[in-house]
Amino acid sequence: MQMTKTFRTMLAGVCTAASVSLSAGAPVQAETLTDAMILAYKNSDLLEQNRALLRVQDEGVAQAVAALRPVLAFAASATEVDSDNPLQDGFNKSLSLNGSLTLFDGGSNRLAIEAAKESVLATRATLLGVEQAVLLNAVQAYLNVRSSSENVSLGFNNVRVITEQLRAAKDRFEVGEVTRTDVSLAESRLASAQSSLVTSQGTLASAREAYRLSVGKYPPAVLTGTPRVPKLPGSLKEASSIAQRSHPDLDAAQRQVTIAELNMLRARSARGPSLTGTISVGETNGVDSSSIGLNYNHTLYAGGSLVSFERQALANREAALASLHLTSRTVDQGVANAWAELAVSRAQLEASLKQISAAQLAYDGTREEARLGSRTTLDVLDAEQELLNARTSRVTAEAAQYVAYYSVLESMGLLTVEHLNLGIPTYDPAAYYNAVKSAPVRSVQGQQLDKVLRSIGRE
């Protein structure tokens, strides 16, 4: 009696906490797996962070373009001179407008522009990888909540069934059909079932918090279901081939190789000459002046630093190539692992369904035989536990199968809003780039840039 009272108190506390969580998340919009992925895409701070980092790289292109343009600088000075020589005393003032333009630098600035563009494309690929991670986390969070909810339901049913068995054992004990041991066994199993139920409730509460972190809102009390599993290639070889063409990690690694090669060429060009044109107009103490000139620079000796920069760039290129090869193998491994996990989850689900069918027949038969006196209470409790284990295995296997399907998509680089056809507007990475790639100043272009910033902001 005391144990049952304690259990009810604990269970009431857990249910109250779950109720508070539900009310805190109202109104809840995410009811299906598709809804969860859509909300995760819209609410992800990680995506927002990486979109901002992409805009940082976009500005790198603008800055590289600006290096090819003239630099204009205005200078003004006023100096009062007081010295021992009266002829030098006075108030000196000067105004000047100076301009400079790099006419030749061995192609360094042009190479810088190309490297900046490649950095933009590499960061876009990284952003796509982040999008995949966000959607896969949403899938896992959704299925964790759903499986945890089903386990709680199984736990409630298990407590109910064992409670009935305990009541029946006590009735049979009163008439001398069973011993006190049978009653104690039923009481022990009930306490164990109550403990497992509270654990399942706690797991569900944790899963709801993980869902909130991934999706941005608490899930509803009942998740309405999952969509049809996504279509996958017919073989592992085909999936690996798609991954080698589509995976964003490979795209980013290839871009990094190109960037390293461009930087190596830039390091070589730094050893060559440069030519800069200058122009200046100004006034000093009322006297106008102007000048125009050419500056030729060619570093003959810099203590070995220029050659060191070139060697460093070459080493970075070798590192980028090695990283590309490693990424390719890692992507292949990821596809193979995901494919194997899918096969395992399919087999586990099929086996769990057969296990449930067999366990149900065994439980029904054992319970009926117990009524006829040919089976003990322990036999019934064991059969009921086998049935519960089978049903729990099915819940776990079904969730694992769904996650495995989406993991295969992610391993191929196809777990994106566009490929899944979720039907929502997506972030356009080219919008901001197109507005800043020509390095606009505050003008009509600048006003257009403001509109772009507003249009790609979070809704």
Secondary structure, 3 states (H helix, E strand, C coil): CHHHHHHHHHHHHHHHHHHHHHHHCCCCCCCEHHHHHHHHHHHCHHHHHHHHHHHHHHHHHHHHHHCCCCEEEEEEEEEEECCCCHHHCEEEEEEEEEEEEEEECCCHHHHHHHHHHHHHHHHHHHHHHHHHHHHHHHHHHHHHHHHHHHHHHHHHHHHHHHHHHHHHHHHHHHCCCCCHHHHHHHHHHHHHHHHHHHHHHHHHHHHHHHHHHHHCCCCCCCCCECCCCCCCCCCHHHHHHHHHHHCHHHHHHHHHHHHHHHHHHHHHHCCCCEEEEEEEEEEECCEEEEEEEEEEECCCCCCCHHHHHHHHHHHHHHHHHHHHHHHHHHHHHHHHHHHHHHHHHHHHHHHHHHHHHHHHHHHHHHHHHHHCCCCCHHHHHHHHHHHHHHHHHHHHHHHHHHHHHHHHHHHHCCCCHHHHCCCCCCCCHHHHHHHHCCCCCCCHHHHHHHHHHHHCCCC
